[in-house]
Amino acid sequence: MTRRNTTARLTALEAQSPEKSDPWNIHAGCQSLGLEAPEPYPGETTQEWLPRVPFASLEALVAWGDANGRL
């Protein structure tokens, strides 16, 4: 999966369920899975925050979501 595809999937999640795609919620998900992700800045949107998150973390989060029917 490419960064573009992964980001597109998370962007689609944002459109479908804004409360789940809040950068703080995604950050909490990364933290609960032990994935590296910087804290979002105050007022930072998901689109502004995603490029700062390591691709490996986003990829692992999407894979976990797929395996658990969450994304």
Protein Blocks (a to p, Z undefined) as FASTA:
>chain_A
ZZklmmmmmmmmmmmmmmlmpmklmmmmmmmnopacddddehiafklmmmmpcfklmmmm
mmmmmmnopZZ
